[in-house]
Amino acid sequence: MEQVKIEVIRREVVKPSLPSPQDRLRLSIFDLSLPAYVPIIFFYKAEDLVSVSPEIITRNLKSSLSETLSRFYPLAGRVEGVSINCNDEGVVFTEARTDLLLPEFLKNININSLDRFSPTSPGDSPNEWPLLCVMVTFFGSGSGVAVSVSFSHMICDAPSMLTFLKNWATTAAKGKSNDPIHFAETTIYPPPPPPHVSLPSPSMDHKKANLTSKFVINRFVFESSRIAELKRKAASETVPVPTRVEAISALIWRCARNALRSNLLVPRPTLMLQAMNLRLRIPSTVLSRDAVGNLQTTFFLKKGAESDLEICETVATFRKAKEEVNDMIKENLQGSTLGQYLLRAMGLYETEVKPEIDRCSMSSWCRMPFYEVDFGWGSPVWIGLIFDNPRVRIAWLIDSKDGEGVEACIILPEQDMSVFIRDQEFLAYAILNPPVLT
């Protein structure tokens, strides 16, 4: 695989085109538990760029970004204590280039080189400033362009990222987006309590990083025909029609645990943590479908050391856990207690985390139309995820370009991954890092 060499041409600050209409945005206790960047990369082919020069592309991206920031003004602010100072400080915009040809890169993707496209630098701080970084990279001979964005998780989850990106892209392509913007602030989750008051604090696996093992990343693709086979295998009387995410998550958990078990003398219990989008579970009269913020919760499954993690059984447990969360949300929609109930439920995971128990986190971006982010050049040919120095077992799922397949980025300790990528049960459904272009 060819190494990616990128030359940074310039790095500057882009400010909103209009002053912020609000001085501060309150952060919830959940927001404050997520001090990390979440990056994503969009690759666009040359024929979709209609031979527009890099100078024009960069100028249009910066001017449309400035306009979009005037509507998403907290992203141009700075975190101060338990709120964002909406001071129009701006976001970081980097322009770069590479001699590599985009078609060659996409024919033989070096998944471990994607961090070269990261728009963040060592001095950037997701829990202070900048809250958004952007990088545009031009490939050699005008063969394509990559647009990378990195959001502070303290203000955005994946659906919020998508809302911003589609607004920015529409502004770049058509001149303006008129979609209304709603900031969640503390609509669901409460603000941090005063020092003398205690509230349950959510637990996220990035806080429990393994600092001793070397972790590696691999990309897998589940084609629609293989997913259909897997769903049939995952079906049961309890769950006759599993979802794609349920079936794939159950397979990944089983095979990742088997890989880990092969490197242990004594089997250990295992936990799977799964994120859920609250927007799909709370009436739009309470929470807008396009609300910006961290509007997610989590649930977890636990299996004993001797469990075989049979896929149909895991899917049934998975479905039951989701339904229990949905029921809890319905029961606590009235009043202002929902956020505290969700925090308490997430806090139960904390009580289960012990050194002798293994953990695997799952995050699904499926059915989120990231491939509709069109800056006027057409749909991206491929979307990649960046993982900077990963230290936890995790799987990210995202739709393939056709909307029917699923791509999985999986991070495991090196000794586990060497077993995982040879697991014939897993490879019966997933293809290891196939080319995007042939």
Protein Blocks (a to p, Z undefined) as FASTA:
>chain_A
ZZdddddfbdcddddfbdcfbfbdcddfklmmmgccddddddddfklnnopafklmmmmm
mmmmmmmmmmmmmlmmccehjaccdehnopcddddddfbdfklmmmmccfklmmmmpcbd
fkbcfklcafbdcdddddehhlaccddddddfklbcfklmmmmmmmmmmmmmnopacbdc
ddfklmmbccdddfkbccdddddfklmccfkbccddddddddfklmmmmmmmmpcfklmb
acfklmmmmmmmmmmmmmmmmmpfbdcdddddddddfklmgcfklmcfkbgcjddddddd
dddfklgoiaklmmmmmmmmmmmmmmmmmmmmgojllmmmmmmmmmmmmmmpcfkbccdd
dddfehiafklmcghnapafbdcdddehiabdcddddddfkomaccddddddfklmmmmm
mmmklmmmbcchiafbZZ
